[in-house]
Every structure is written in C-alpha cells, then in structure tokens.
C-alpha cells in the first residue's frame, strides 16, 4: 500500500513530477517520509530541508489529508495507508 505525496512549486520541478507514491509501513511518520523522499530525490534536500537547521519543518508547510501537521503531532504525525501528504515550500525573505 502507499502514501501519496503531492508536490507544489519548486518541489514539483525538483522531482519532475507533481506526485510521488511512497510505500507505507507501520508507524511511518511525516519525518520518516520526508527523510525517504529527500534520499530518493536529490533536488529536494536544498528545497525542503533547512540547510542550517537540518529541519524540514521550517522550509515547507506539510499537510496530511488537508490538515497542517502543526495541528496534529508535527513531524511525528503517524501516517496511515492511503494518506495524502501535501508539501508546500515556504519562501523566506528579509
């Protein structure tokens, strides 16, 4: 079974796809999902994970089934088979 990952903006361009499918496993968290997809898609690392803090939380808005993960259990949110995760890159400026 699988988890669908919808990609927005620069993430879509980095993956050359608008959606990825990742094999589901018991106890799979959002953090593990992001670790898996950044290992599989080299362009994600610079676009998804903050290079200084090594934390995906600050570089992307993460939704699980339309709910932002900050309203759930953050990066430790446990995913279920068939969930849709949407990754929206956050643009920082100053």
Secondary structure per residue as TSV (DSSP state, phi and psi in degrees):
chain	resnum	aa	ss	phi	psi
A	1	X	-	360.0	169.6
A	2	X	E	-143.5	161.5
A	3	X	E	-112.1	133.0
A	4	X	E	-91.2	133.0
A	5	X	E	-118.9	111.2
A	6	X	E	-89.8	132.2
A	7	X	E	-110.6	137.5
A	8	X	-	-119.4	147.5
A	9	X	T	59.2	-131.8
A	10	X	H	-61.9	-25.1
A	11	X	H	-67.8	-37.9
A	12	X	H	-62.2	-42.3
A	13	X	H	-68.2	-39.1
A	14	X	H	-64.8	-35.6
A	15	X	H	-89.3	-13.2
A	16	X	T	54.0	40.1
A	17	X	S	-163.0	155.2
A	18	X	S	-98.3	-5.3
A	19	X	E	-153.3	141.4
A	20	X	E	-120.7	155.9
A	21	X	E	-123.3	126.4
A	22	X	E	-117.6	134.4
A	23	X	E	-61.0	131.8
A	24	X	-	-81.3	143.9
A	25	X	-	-141.3	153.3
A	26	X	T	-55.4	131.4
A	27	X	T	76.6	12.6
A	28	X	-	-65.7	125.3
A	29	X	B	-104.8	166.5
A	30	X	H	-59.7	-41.7
A	31	X	H	-58.5	-45.5
A	32	X	H	-65.6	-38.7
A	33	X	H	-60.1	-47.5
A	34	X	H	-64.1	-40.1
A	35	X	H	-60.3	-44.2
A	36	X	H	-62.7	-47.9
A	37	X	H	-73.5	-28.9
A	38	X	H	-72.0	-30.0
A	39	X	H	-70.4	-34.4
A	40	X	H	-82.9	-26.0
A	41	X	-	-125.2	97.1
A	42	X	H	-53.3	-34.9
A	43	X	H	-67.1	-16.3
A	44	X	H	-72.3	-35.9
A	45	X	H	-53.8	-47.3
A	46	X	H	-75.1	-20.9
A	47	X	H	-100.4	-14.9
A	48	X	H	-116.4	-33.5
A	49	X	S	-109.5	128.6
A	50	X	-	-60.8	121.6
A	51	X	T	-66.2	-24.8
A	52	X	T	-87.7	-40.6
A	53	X	T	-96.7	-12.7
A	54	X	-	59.1	32.1
A	55	X	-	-124.5	121.4
A	56	X	G	-69.0	-19.6
A	57	X	G	-57.7	-39.5
A	58	X	G	-83.1	-15.7
A	59	X	T	-104.1	-6.7
A	60	X	E	-152.2	146.7
A	61	X	E	-86.5	127.5
A	62	X	E	-117.0	123.6
A	63	X	E	-116.9	139.0
A	64	X	E	-118.2	115.7
A	65	X	T	50.3	47.3
A	66	X	T	73.9	4.4
A	67	X	E	-109.6	126.6
A	68	X	E	-61.7	138.3
A	69	X	G	-64.7	-21.3
A	70	X	G	-66.0	-21.4
A	71	X	G	-88.4	-5.0
A	72	X	T	-108.4	-121.0
A	73	X	T	-119.3	33.4
A	74	X	G	59.4	-143.7
A	75	X	G	-68.9	-12.9
A	76	X	G	-91.5	7.3
A	77	X	-	-58.9	126.9
A	78	X	B	-84.6	129.0
A	79	X	-	-89.2	153.4
A	80	X	-	-116.6	155.5
A	81	X	T	-55.3	131.8
A	82	X	T	89.2	-4.4
A	83	X	-	-62.7	152.0
A	84	X	E	-111.8	125.1
A	85	X	E	-108.6	131.0
A	86	X	E	-114.1	129.7
A	87	X	E	-111.5	117.7
A	88	X	E	-116.7	112.2
A	89	X	E	-65.2	143.6
A	90	X	-	-103.3	128.2
A	91	X	-	-94.5	125.3
A	92	X	-	-103.9	145.2
A	93	X	-	-143.1	172.2
A	94	X	-	-159.9	360.0
